[in-house]
Every structure is written in structure tokens, then in C-alpha cells.
């Protein structure tokens, strides 16, 4: 499940919420003031990769099992 960011239209508080893809984003209560007047914000995409995995493909090396 992705994490969505919201901003309260009443107090301006920005908060995050773990939510299913496609779930409605309206009526989410603000944890600061309790108002249900919030808007979903656009956020950037982040990706992680394990360290040491760059350029370590074994494809094409001798002894890889393919002849």
C-alpha cells in the first residue's frame, strides 16, 4: 500500500496516510484539528536499490552455465 500525503485546508497541517491504491482521498480527517477538509498532495516517486548491485550482472561471463 502506498503512503499518500495530505494537507488540511483548515489549518494547513501536512500529514501522511497509508492507503490502498484507488481509495477515495476525500474526507480524510486531519490529525491536528480534526477537520475533514483535506486535499491529497502530489508527491515524488522514490525507489531504493540494494548497495553493490550496480553492474553486477553475471550474464555473458564464462562459466555461467550457458554454452
N, CA, C, O and CB atoms as a CASP TS submission, in Angstrom:
PFRMAT TS
TARGET T0000
AUTHOR 0000-0000-0000
METHOD Language model
MODEL 1
PARENT N/A
ATOM      1  N   UNK     1       0.842  -1.179   0.000  1.00  0.00           N
ATOM      2  CA  UNK     1       0.000   0.000   0.000  1.00  0.00           C
ATOM      3  C   UNK     1       0.885   1.239   0.000  1.00  0.00           C
ATOM      4  O   UNK     1       1.864   1.316   0.743  1.00  0.00           O
ATOM      5  CB  UNK     1      -0.957   0.000   1.217  1.00  0.00           C
ATOM      6  N   UNK     2       0.535   2.202  -0.835  1.00  0.00           N
ATOM      7  CA  UNK     2       1.325   3.441  -0.882  1.00  0.00           C
ATOM      8  C   UNK     2       0.979   4.389   0.260  1.00  0.00           C
ATOM      9  O   UNK     2      -0.084   4.294   0.873  1.00  0.00           O
ATOM     10  CB  UNK     2       1.111   4.149  -2.213  1.00  0.00           C
ATOM     11  N   UNK     3       1.896   5.293   0.524  1.00  0.00           N
ATOM     12  CA  UNK     3       1.688   6.344   1.514  1.00  0.00           C
ATOM     13  C   UNK     3       1.337   7.619   0.755  1.00  0.00           C
ATOM     14  O   UNK     3       2.092   8.061  -0.110  1.00  0.00           O
ATOM     15  CB  UNK     3       2.960   6.546   2.425  1.00  0.00           C
ATOM     16  N   UNK     4       0.198   8.202   1.079  1.00  0.00           N
ATOM     17  CA  UNK     4      -0.238   9.450   0.453  1.00  0.00           C
ATOM     18  C   UNK     4      -0.063  10.602   1.424  1.00  0.00           C
ATOM     19  O   UNK     4      -0.210  10.427   2.633  1.00  0.00           O
ATOM     20  CB  UNK     4      -1.708   9.352  -0.008  1.00  0.00           C
ATOM     21  N   UNK     5       0.251  11.781   0.899  1.00  0.00           N
ATOM     22  CA  UNK     5       0.369  12.980   1.712  1.00  0.00           C
ATOM     23  C   UNK     5      -0.856  13.847   1.501  1.00  0.00           C
ATOM     24  O   UNK     5      -1.372  13.961   0.389  1.00  0.00           O
ATOM     25  CB  UNK     5       1.656  13.759   1.371  1.00  0.00           C
ATOM     26  N   UNK     6      -1.311  14.451   2.576  1.00  0.00           N
ATOM     27  CA  UNK     6      -2.481  15.327   2.557  1.00  0.00           C
ATOM     28  C   UNK     6      -2.151  16.645   3.226  1.00  0.00           C
ATOM     29  O   UNK     6      -1.255  16.716   4.067  1.00  0.00           O
ATOM     30  CB  UNK     6      -3.680  14.659   3.251  1.00  0.00           C
ATOM     31  N   UNK     7      -2.881  17.697   2.851  1.00  0.00           N
ATOM     32  CA  UNK     7      -2.788  18.988   3.514  1.00  0.00           C
ATOM     33  C   UNK     7      -4.194  19.389   3.934  1.00  0.00           C
ATOM     34  O   UNK     7      -5.135  19.352   3.140  1.00  0.00           O
ATOM     35  CB  UNK     7      -2.136  20.071   2.584  1.00  0.00           C
ATOM     36  N   UNK     8      -4.314  19.774   5.202  1.00  0.00           N
ATOM     37  CA  UNK     8      -5.595  20.219   5.729  1.00  0.00           C
ATOM     38  C   UNK     8      -5.888  21.615   5.190  1.00  0.00           C
ATOM     39  O   UNK     8      -5.042  22.506   5.270  1.00  0.00           O
ATOM     40  CB  UNK     8      -5.595  20.210   7.287  1.00  0.00           C
ATOM     41  N   UNK     9      -7.078  21.803   4.645  1.00  0.00           N
ATOM     42  CA  UNK     9      -7.468  23.109   4.111  1.00  0.00           C
ATOM     43  C   UNK     9      -7.805  24.101   5.220  1.00  0.00           C
ATOM     44  O   UNK     9      -7.823  25.309   4.982  1.00  0.00           O
ATOM     45  CB  UNK     9      -8.660  22.958   3.178  1.00  0.00           C
ATOM     46  N   UNK    10      -8.070  23.611   6.417  1.00  0.00           N
ATOM     47  CA  UNK    10      -8.425  24.481   7.541  1.00  0.00           C
ATOM     48  C   UNK    10      -7.189  25.016   8.267  1.00  0.00           C
ATOM     49  O   UNK    10      -7.061  26.227   8.450  1.00  0.00           O
ATOM     50  CB  UNK    10      -9.312  23.725   8.524  1.00  0.00           C
ATOM     51  N   UNK    11      -6.280  24.130   8.683  1.00  0.00           N
ATOM     52  CA  UNK    11      -5.134  24.557   9.494  1.00  0.00           C
ATOM     53  C   UNK    11      -3.799  24.499   8.755  1.00  0.00           C
ATOM     54  O   UNK    11      -2.798  25.013   9.255  1.00  0.00           O
ATOM     55  CB  UNK    11      -5.048  23.706  10.726  1.00  0.00           C
ATOM     56  N   UNK    12      -3.766  23.873   7.555  1.00  0.00           N
ATOM     57  CA  UNK    12      -2.543  23.805   6.768  1.00  0.00           C
ATOM     58  C   UNK    12      -1.596  22.679   7.148  1.00  0.00           C
ATOM     59  O   UNK    12      -0.524  22.549   6.556  1.00  0.00           O
ATOM     60  CB  UNK    12      -1.828  25.081   6.882  1.00  0.00           C
ATOM     61  N   UNK    13      -1.972  21.863   8.124  1.00  0.00           N
ATOM     62  CA  UNK    13      -1.126  20.746   8.566  1.00  0.00           C
ATOM     63  C   UNK    13      -0.955  19.728   7.434  1.00  0.00           C
ATOM     64  O   UNK    13      -1.928  19.345   6.784  1.00  0.00           O
ATOM     65  CB  UNK    13      -1.737  20.059   9.819  1.00  0.00           C
ATOM     66  N   UNK    14       0.294  19.294   7.204  1.00  0.00           N
ATOM     67  CA  UNK    14       0.583  18.263   6.199  1.00  0.00           C
ATOM     68  C   UNK    14       0.813  16.951   6.942  1.00  0.00           C
ATOM     69  O   UNK    14       1.580  16.894   7.903  1.00  0.00           O
ATOM     70  CB  UNK    14       1.839  18.647   5.311  1.00  0.00           C
ATOM     71  N   UNK    15       0.136  15.895   6.482  1.00  0.00           N
ATOM     72  CA  UNK    15       0.252  14.594   7.132  1.00  0.00           C
ATOM     73  C   UNK    15       0.238  13.484   6.102  1.00  0.00           C
ATOM     74  O   UNK    15      -0.171  13.691   4.960  1.00  0.00           O
ATOM     75  CB  UNK    15      -0.876  14.391   8.143  1.00  0.00           C
ATOM     76  N   UNK    16       0.687  12.304   6.507  1.00  0.00           N
ATOM     77  CA  UNK    16       0.754  11.136   5.624  1.00  0.00           C
ATOM     78  C   UNK    16      -0.240  10.092   6.075  1.00  0.00           C
ATOM     79  O   UNK    16      -0.622  10.034   7.244  1.00  0.00           O
ATOM     80  CB  UNK    16       2.173  10.543   5.596  1.00  0.00           C
ATOM     81  N   UNK    17      -0.658   9.256   5.116  1.00  0.00           N
ATOM     82  CA  UNK    17      -1.614   8.197   5.437  1.00  0.00           C
ATOM     83  C   UNK    17      -1.348   7.002   4.532  1.00  0.00           C
ATOM     84  O   UNK    17      -1.226   7.155   3.317  1.00  0.00           O
ATOM     85  CB  UNK    17      -3.083   8.696   5.279  1.00  0.00           C
ATOM     86  N   UNK    18      -1.259   5.819   5.118  1.00  0.00           N
ATOM     87  CA  UNK    18      -1.117   4.578   4.380  1.00  0.00           C
ATOM     88  C   UNK    18      -2.501   4.197   3.874  1.00  0.00           C
ATOM     89  O   UNK    18      -3.435   4.037   4.661  1.00  0.00           O
ATOM     90  CB  UNK    18      -0.490   3.441   5.265  1.00  0.00           C
ATOM     91  N   UNK    19      -2.630   4.052   2.562  1.00  0.00           N
ATOM     92  CA  UNK    19      -3.958   3.870   1.979  1.00  0.00           C
ATOM     93  C   UNK    19      -3.881   2.997   0.736  1.00  0.00           C
ATOM     94  O   UNK    19      -2.883   3.020   0.016  1.00  0.00           O
ATOM     95  CB  UNK    19      -4.590   5.227   1.636  1.00  0.00           C
ATOM     96  N   UNK    20      -4.913   2.243   0.491  1.00  0.00           N
ATOM     97  CA  UNK    20      -4.969   1.388  -0.701  1.00  0.00           C
ATOM     98  C   UNK    20      -5.022   2.234  -1.970  1.00  0.00           C
ATOM     99  O   UNK    20      -5.566   3.338  -1.972  1.00  0.00           O
ATOM    100  CB  UNK    20      -6.191   0.451  -0.639  1.00  0.00           C
ATOM    101  N   UNK    21      -4.444   1.694  -3.058  1.00  0.00           N
ATOM    102  CA  UNK    21      -4.496   2.352  -4.349  1.00  0.00           C
ATOM    103  C   UNK    21      -5.955   2.418  -4.798  1.00  0.00           C
ATOM    104  O   UNK    21      -6.678   1.424  -4.718  1.00  0.00           O
ATOM    105  CB  UNK    21      -3.614   1.607  -5.397  1.00  0.00           C
ATOM    106  N   UNK    22      -6.377   3.559  -5.260  1.00  0.00           N
ATOM    107  CA  UNK    22      -7.742   3.734  -5.739  1.00  0.00           C
ATOM    108  C   UNK    22      -8.745   4.100  -4.669  1.00  0.00           C
ATOM    109  O   UNK    22      -9.906   4.365  -4.982  1.00  0.00           O
ATOM    110  CB  UNK    22      -8.185   2.504  -6.402  1.00  0.00           C
ATOM    111  N   UNK    23      -8.330   4.121  -3.408  1.00  0.00           N
ATOM    112  CA  UNK    23      -9.243   4.507  -2.328  1.00  0.00           C
ATOM    113  C   UNK    23      -9.543   5.995  -2.442  1.00  0.00           C
ATOM    114  O   UNK    23      -8.663   6.771  -2.814  1.00  0.00           O
ATOM    115  CB  UNK    23      -8.637   4.172  -0.929  1.00  0.00           C
ATOM    116  N   UNK    24     -10.764   6.408  -2.131  1.00  0.00           N
ATOM    117  CA  UNK    24     -11.088   7.831  -2.227  1.00  0.00           C
ATOM    118  C   UNK    24     -10.235   8.661  -1.274  1.00  0.00           C
ATOM    119  O   UNK    24      -9.996   8.270  -0.131  1.00  0.00           O
ATOM    120  CB  UNK    24     -12.570   8.058  -1.934  1.00  0.00           C
ATOM    121  N   UNK    25      -9.781   9.810  -1.760  1.00  0.00           N
ATOM    122  CA  UNK    25      -8.913  10.663  -0.967  1.00  0.00           C
ATOM    123  C   UNK    25      -9.625  11.827  -0.317  1.00  0.00           C
ATOM    124  O   UNK    25      -8.976  12.709   0.245  1.00  0.00           O
ATOM    125  CB  UNK    25      -7.821  11.175  -1.811  1.00  0.00           C
ATOM    126  N   UNK    26     -10.946  11.849  -0.382  1.00  0.00           N
ATOM    127  CA  UNK    26     -11.680  12.956   0.227  1.00  0.00           C
ATOM    128  C   UNK    26     -12.247  12.544   1.579  1.00  0.00           C
ATOM    129  O   UNK    26     -12.522  11.368   1.819  1.00  0.00           O
ATOM    130  CB  UNK    26     -12.810  13.429  -0.701  1.00  0.00           C
ATOM    131  N   UNK    27     -12.416  13.516   2.450  1.00  0.00           N
ATOM    132  CA  UNK    27     -12.987  13.247   3.763  1.00  0.00           C
ATOM    133  C   UNK    27     -12.009  12.658   4.762  1.00  0.00           C
ATOM    134  O   UNK    27     -12.421  12.131   5.795  1.00  0.00           O
ATOM    135  CB  UNK    27     -14.133  12.331   3.619  1.00  0.00           C
ATOM    136  N   UNK    28     -10.696  12.742   4.463  1.00  0.00           N
ATOM    137  CA  UNK    28      -9.683  12.232   5.383  1.00  0.00           C
ATOM    138  C   UNK    28      -9.535  13.240   6.524  1.00  0.00           C
ATOM    139  O   UNK    28      -9.229  14.405   6.268  1.00  0.00           O
ATOM    140  CB  UNK    28      -8.309  11.991   4.649  1.00  0.00           C
ATOM    141  N   UNK    29      -9.741  12.827   7.767  1.00  0.00           N
ATOM    142  CA  UNK    29      -9.662  13.781   8.879  1.00  0.00           C
ATOM    143  C   UNK    29      -8.221  14.189   9.203  1.00  0.00           C
ATOM    144  O   UNK    29      -7.306  13.365   9.186  1.00  0.00           O
ATOM    145  CB  UNK    29     -10.312  13.185  10.116  1.00  0.00           C
ATOM    146  N   UNK    30      -8.047  15.456   9.493  1.00  0.00           N
ATOM    147  CA  UNK    30      -6.745  15.995   9.878  1.00  0.00           C
ATOM    148  C   UNK    30      -6.430  15.548  11.309  1.00  0.00           C
ATOM    149  O   UNK    30      -7.259  15.727  12.202  1.00  0.00           O
ATOM    150  CB  UNK    30      -6.726  17.558   9.760  1.00  0.00           C
ATOM    151  N   UNK    31      -5.243  14.969  11.542  1.00  0.00           N
ATOM    152  CA  UNK    31      -4.901  14.544  12.899  1.00  0.00           C
ATOM    153  C   UNK    31      -4.640  15.731  13.843  1.00  0.00           C
ATOM    154  O   UNK    31      -4.614  15.560  15.062  1.00  0.00           O
ATOM    155  CB  UNK    31      -3.675  13.645  12.857  1.00  0.00           C
ATOM    156  N   UNK    32      -4.452  16.908  13.289  1.00  0.00           N
ATOM    157  CA  UNK    32      -4.149  18.086  14.102  1.00  0.00           C
ATOM    158  C   UNK    32      -5.420  18.784  14.596  1.00  0.00           C
ATOM    159  O   UNK    32      -5.566  19.041  15.791  1.00  0.00           O
ATOM    160  CB  UNK    32      -3.297  19.067  13.302  1.00  0.00           C
ATOM    161  N   UNK    33      -6.341  19.091  13.671  1.00  0.00           N
ATOM    162  CA  UNK    33      -7.535  19.849  14.060  1.00  0.00           C
ATOM    163  C   UNK    33      -8.836  19.053  13.930  1.00  0.00           C
ATOM    164  O   UNK    33      -9.878  19.496  14.413  1.00  0.00           O
ATOM    165  CB  UNK    33      -7.632  21.096  13.223  1.00  0.00           C
ATOM    166  N   UNK    34      -8.787  17.872  13.275  1.00  0.00           N
ATOM    167  CA  UNK    34      -9.968  17.033  13.139  1.00  0.00           C
ATOM    168  C   UNK    34     -10.855  17.365  11.956  1.00  0.00           C
ATOM    169  O   UNK    34     -11.846  16.673  11.725  1.00  0.00           O
ATOM    170  CB  UNK    34     -10.764  17.120  14.363  1.00  0.00           C
ATOM    171  N   UNK    35     -10.529  18.400  11.202  1.00  0.00           N
ATOM    172  CA  UNK    35     -11.336  18.787  10.046  1.00  0.00           C
ATOM    173  C   UNK    35     -11.259  17.720   8.957  1.00  0.00           C
ATOM    174  O   UNK    35     -10.200  17.133   8.737  1.00  0.00           O
ATOM    175  CB  UNK    35     -10.871  20.148   9.493  1.00  0.00           C
ATOM    176  N   UNK    36     -12.372  17.468   8.280  1.00  0.00           N
ATOM    177  CA  UNK    36     -12.409  16.502   7.181  1.00  0.00           C
ATOM    178  C   UNK    36     -12.151  17.187   5.845  1.00  0.00           C
ATOM    179  O   UNK    36     -12.377  16.598   4.787  1.00  0.00           O
ATOM    180  CB  UNK    36     -13.759  15.778   7.149  1.00  0.00           C
ATOM    181  N   UNK    37     -11.687  18.408   5.892  1.00  0.00           N
ATOM    182  CA  UNK    37     -11.418  19.183   4.687  1.00  0.00           C
ATOM    183  C   UNK    37      -9.927  19.117   4.358  1.00  0.00           C
ATOM    184  O   UNK    37      -9.167  20.024   4.694  1.00  0.00           O
ATOM    185  CB  UNK    37     -11.876  20.655   4.864  1.00  0.00           C
ATOM    186  N   UNK    38      -9.520  18.030   3.698  1.00  0.00           N
ATOM    187  CA  UNK    38      -8.115  17.869   3.335  1.00  0.00           C
ATOM    188  C   UNK    38      -7.998  17.568   1.851  1.00  0.00           C
ATOM    189  O   UNK    38      -8.947  17.103   1.219  1.00  0.00           O
ATOM    190  CB  UNK    38      -7.455  16.751   4.168  1.00  0.00           C
ATOM    191  N   UNK    39      -6.828  17.837   1.308  1.00  0.00           N
ATOM    192  CA  UNK    39      -6.586  17.567  -0.110  1.00  0.00           C
ATOM    193  C   UNK    39      -5.345  16.712  -0.258  1.00  0.00           C
ATOM    194  O   UNK    39      -4.369  16.889   0.471  1.00  0.00           O
ATOM    195  CB  UNK    39      -6.435  18.882  -0.910  1.00  0.00           C
ATOM    196  N   UNK    40      -5.383  15.775  -1.210  1.00  0.00           N
ATOM    197  CA  UNK    40      -4.239  14.906  -1.462  1.00  0.00           C
ATOM    198  C   UNK    40      -3.196  15.701  -2.237  1.00  0.00           C
ATOM    199  O   UNK    40      -3.521  16.396  -3.199  1.00  0.00           O
ATOM    200  CB  UNK    40      -4.663  13.619  -2.246  1.00  0.00           C
ATOM    201  N   UNK    41      -1.953  15.594  -1.813  1.00  0.00           N
ATOM    202  CA  UNK    41      -0.859  16.301  -2.461  1.00  0.00           C
ATOM    203  C   UNK    41      -0.155  15.398  -3.458  1.00  0.00           C
ATOM    204  O   UNK    41      -0.165  14.174  -3.322  1.00  0.00           O
ATOM    205  CB  UNK    41       0.133  16.821  -1.423  1.00  0.00           C
ATOM    206  N   UNK    42       0.450  16.006  -4.451  1.00  0.00           N
ATOM    207  CA  UNK    42       1.281  15.258  -5.380  1.00  0.00           C
ATOM    208  C   UNK    42       2.622  15.050  -4.710  1.00  0.00           C
ATOM    209  O   UNK    42       3.186  15.985  -4.141  1.00  0.00           O
ATOM    210  CB  UNK    42       1.432  15.996  -6.753  1.00  0.00           C
ATOM    211  N   UNK    43       3.131  13.852  -4.770  1.00  0.00           N
ATOM    212  CA  UNK    43       4.426  13.574  -4.157  1.00  0.00           C
ATOM    213  C   UNK    43       5.359  12.972  -5.187  1.00  0.00           C
ATOM    214  O   UNK    43       4.923  12.510  -6.241  1.00  0.00           O
ATOM    215  CB  UNK    43       4.276  12.631  -2.949  1.00  0.00           C
ATOM    216  N   UNK    44       6.640  12.979  -4.876  1.00  0.00           N
ATOM    217  CA  UNK    44       7.629  12.428  -5.789  1.00  0.00           C
ATOM    218  C   UNK    44       7.739  10.928  -5.597  1.00  0.00           C
ATOM    219  O   UNK    44       7.395  10.392  -4.543  1.00  0.00           O
ATOM    220  CB  UNK    44       8.991  13.095  -5.582  1.00  0.00           C
ATOM    221  N   UNK    45       8.212  10.274  -6.609  1.00  0.00           N
ATOM    222  CA  UNK    45       8.394   8.833  -6.581  1.00  0.00           C
ATOM    223  C   UNK    45       9.788   8.532  -6.054  1.00  0.00           C
ATOM    224  O   UNK    45      10.758   9.169  -6.466  1.00  0.00           O
ATOM    225  CB  UNK    45       8.180   8.209  -7.989  1.00  0.00           C
ATOM    226  N   UNK    46       9.893   7.593  -5.172  1.00  0.00           N
ATOM    227  CA  UNK    46      11.198   7.195  -4.636  1.00  0.00           C
ATOM    228  C   UNK    46      11.407   5.721  -4.886  1.00  0.00           C
ATOM    229  O   UNK    46      10.466   4.929  -4.832  1.00  0.00           O
ATOM    230  CB  UNK    46      11.307   7.511  -3.123  1.00  0.00           C
ATOM    231  N   UNK    47      12.634   5.362  -5.158  1.00  0.00           N
ATOM    232  CA  UNK    47      12.950   3.961  -5.353  1.00  0.00           C
ATOM    233  C   UNK    47      14.245   3.650  -4.633  1.00  0.00           C
ATOM    234  O   UNK    47      15.129   4.500  -4.528  1.00  0.00           O
ATOM    235  CB  UNK    47      13.053   3.614  -6.853  1.00  0.00           C
ATOM    236  N   UNK    48      14.352   2.454  -4.150  1.00  0.00           N
ATOM    237  CA  UNK    48      15.554   2.047  -3.435  1.00  0.00           C
ATOM    238  C   UNK    48      16.201   0.883  -4.150  1.00  0.00           C
ATOM    239  O   UNK    48      15.527   0.052  -4.759  1.00  0.00           O
ATOM    240  CB  UNK    48      15.232   1.674  -1.980  1.00  0.00           C
ATOM    241  N   UNK    49      17.497   0.836  -4.069  1.00  0.00           N
ATOM    242  CA  UNK    49      18.212  -0.308  -4.635  1.00  0.00           C
ATOM    243  C   UNK    49      19.218  -0.787  -3.610  1.00  0.00           C
ATOM    244  O   UNK    49      19.727  -0.006  -2.807  1.00  0.00           O
ATOM    245  CB  UNK    49      18.915   0.059  -5.982  1.00  0.00           C
ATOM    246  N   UNK    50      19.498  -2.068  -3.647  1.00  0.00           N
ATOM    247  CA  UNK    50      20.466  -2.604  -2.695  1.00  0.00           C
ATOM    248  C   UNK    50      21.866  -2.172  -3.108  1.00  0.00           C
ATOM    249  O   UNK    50      22.166  -2.083  -4.299  1.00  0.00           O
ATOM    250  CB  UNK    50      20.370  -4.152  -2.611  1.00  0.00           C
ATOM    251  N   UNK    51      22.705  -1.910  -2.148  1.00  0.00           N
ATOM    252  CA  UNK    51      24.064  -1.465  -2.450  1.00  0.00           C
ATOM    253  C   UNK    51      24.862  -2.607  -3.061  1.00  0.00           C
ATOM    254  O   UNK    51      24.693  -3.771  -2.700  1.00  0.00           O
ATOM    255  CB  UNK    51      24.765  -0.939  -1.181  1.00  0.00           C
ATOM    256  N   UNK    52      25.726  -2.249  -3.983  1.00  0.00           N
ATOM    257  CA  UNK    52      26.572  -3.248  -4.619  1.00  0.00           C
ATOM    258  C   UNK    52      25.906  -3.973  -5.769  1.00  0.00           C
ATOM    259  O   UNK    52      26.510  -4.887  -6.329  1.00  0.00           O
ATOM    260  CB  UNK    52      27.014  -4.237  -3.614  1.00  0.00           C
ATOM    261  N   UNK    53      24.709  -3.616  -6.143  1.00  0.00           N
ATOM    262  CA  UNK    53      24.029  -4.336  -7.215  1.00  0.00           C
ATOM    263  C   UNK    53      24.213  -3.676  -8.568  1.00  0.00           C
ATOM    264  O   UNK    53      23.749  -4.213  -9.575  1.00  0.00           O
ATOM    265  CB  UNK    53      22.563  -4.450  -6.907  1.00  0.00           C
ATOM    266  N   UNK    54      24.870  -2.537  -8.625  1.00  0.00           N
ATOM    267  CA  UNK    54      25.059  -1.837  -9.895  1.00  0.00           C
ATOM    268  C   UNK    54      26.145  -2.526 -10.715  1.00  0.00           C
ATOM    269  O   UNK    54      27.284  -2.660 -10.268  1.00  0.00           O
ATOM    270  CB  UNK    54      25.423  -0.353  -9.654  1.00  0.00           C
ATOM    271  N   UNK    55      25.785  -2.957 -11.904  1.00  0.00           N
ATOM    272  CA  UNK    55      26.757  -3.545 -12.813  1.00  0.00           C
ATOM    273  C   UNK    55      27.283  -4.901 -12.376  1.00  0.00           C
ATOM    274  O   UNK    55      28.415  -5.247 -12.713  1.00  0.00           O
ATOM    275  CB  UNK    55      27.893  -2.621 -12.977  1.00  0.00           C
ATOM    276  N   UNK    56      26.515  -5.668 -11.652  1.00  0.00           N
ATOM    277  CA  UNK    56      26.996  -6.969 -11.195  1.00  0.00           C
ATOM    278  C   UNK    56      26.299  -8.115 -11.918  1.00  0.00           C
ATOM    279  O   UNK    56      26.211  -9.219 -11.380  1.00  0.00           O
ATOM    280  CB  UNK    56      26.794  -7.105  -9.696  1.00  0.00           C
ATOM    281  N   UNK    57      25.814  -7.876 -13.100  1.00  0.00           N
ATOM    282  CA  UNK    57      25.145  -8.917 -13.857  1.00  0.00           C
ATOM    283  C   UNK    57      26.137 -10.011 -14.237  1.00  0.00           C
ATOM    284  O   UNK    57      27.266  -9.713 -14.628  1.00  0.00           O
ATOM    285  CB  UNK    57      24.480  -8.330 -15.109  1.00  0.00           C
ATOM    286  N   UNK    58      25.731 -11.266 -14.126  1.00  0.00           N
ATOM    287  CA  UNK    58      26.603 -12.381 -14.497  1.00  0.00           C
ATOM    288  C   UNK    58      26.319 -12.858 -15.911  1.00  0.00           C
ATOM    289  O   UNK    58      26.940 -13.817 -16.371  1.00  0.00           O
ATOM    290  CB  UNK    58      26.437 -13.536 -13.517  1.00  0.00           C
ATOM    291  N   UNK    59      25.417 -12.227 -16.594  1.00  0.00           N
ATOM    292  CA  UNK    59      25.068 -12.625 -17.953  1.00  0.00           C
ATOM    293  C   UNK    59      26.268 -12.429 -18.881  1.00  0.00           C
ATOM    294  O   UNK    59      26.853 -11.346 -18.920  1.00  0.00           O
ATOM    295  CB  UNK    59      23.851 -11.817 -18.462  1.00  0.00           C
ATOM    296  N   UNK    60      26.627 -13.452 -19.613  1.00  0.00           N
ATOM    297  CA  UNK    60      27.717 -13.347 -20.572  1.00  0.00           C
ATOM    298  C   UNK    60      29.068 -13.692 -20.014  1.00  0.00           C
ATOM    299  O   UNK    60      30.029 -13.718 -20.782  1.00  0.00           O
ATOM    300  CB  UNK    60      27.766 -11.992 -21.116  1.00  0.00           C
ATOM    301  N   UNK    61      29.216 -13.958 -18.748  1.00  0.00           N
ATOM    302  CA  UNK    61      30.504 -14.340 -18.180  1.00  0.00           C
ATOM    303  C   UNK    61      30.753 -15.821 -18.436  1.00  0.00           C
ATOM    304  O   UNK    61      29.812 -16.614 -18.485  1.00  0.00           O
ATOM    305  CB  UNK    61      30.554 -14.031 -16.663  1.00  0.00           C
ATOM    306  N   UNK    62      32.007 -16.189 -18.596  1.00  0.00           N
ATOM    307  CA  UNK    62      32.318 -17.601 -18.804  1.00  0.00           C
ATOM    308  C   UNK    62      32.051 -18.383 -17.524  1.00  0.00           C
ATOM    309  O   UNK    62      32.252 -17.863 -16.427  1.00  0.00           O
ATOM    310  CB  UNK    62      33.788 -17.781 -19.252  1.00  0.00           C
ATOM    311  N   UNK    63      31.609 -19.599 -17.652  1.00  0.00           N
ATOM    312  CA  UNK    63      31.326 -20.425 -16.503  1.00  0.00           C
ATOM    313  C   UNK    63      29.951 -20.162 -15.928  1.00  0.00           C
ATOM    314  O   UNK    63      29.659 -20.614 -14.821  1.00  0.00           O
ATOM    315  CB  UNK    63      32.363 -20.211 -15.455  1.00  0.00           C
ATOM    316  N   UNK    64      29.096 -19.447 -16.639  1.00  0.00           N
ATOM    317  CA  UNK    64      27.768 -19.135 -16.152  1.00  0.00           C
ATOM    318  C   UNK    64      26.772 -20.244 -16.383  1.00  0.00           C
ATOM    319  O   UNK    64      25.608 -20.107 -16.006  1.00  0.00           O
ATOM    320  CB  UNK    64      27.278 -17.897 -16.790  1.00  0.00           C
ATOM    321  N   UNK    65      27.197 -21.362 -17.002  1.00  0.00           N
ATOM    322  CA  UNK    65      26.295 -22.474 -17.203  1.00  0.00           C
ATOM    323  C   UNK    65      25.711 -22.532 -18.599  1.00  0.00           C
ATOM    324  O   UNK    65      25.100 -23.538 -18.961  1.00  0.00           O
ATOM    325  CB  UNK    65      25.200 -22.408 -16.214  1.00  0.00           C
ATOM    326  N   UNK    66      25.878 -21.489 -19.395  1.00  0.00           N
ATOM    327  CA  UNK    66      25.371 -21.494 -20.769  1.00  0.00           C
ATOM    328  C   UNK    66      26.521 -21.625 -21.742  1.00  0.00           C
ATOM    329  O   UNK    66      27.537 -20.946 -21.597  1.00  0.00           O
ATOM    330  CB  UNK    66      24.562 -20.218 -21.065  1.00  0.00           C
ATOM    331  N   UNK    67      26.372 -22.500 -22.748  1.00  0.00           N
ATOM    332  CA  UNK    67      27.398 -22.656 -23.766  1.00  0.00           C
ATOM    333  C   UNK    67      26.822 -22.559 -25.137  1.00  0.00           C
ATOM    334  O   UNK    67      27.551 -22.668 -26.123  1.00  0.00           O
ATOM    335  CB  UNK    67      28.110 -23.959 -23.610  1.00  0.00           C
TER
END
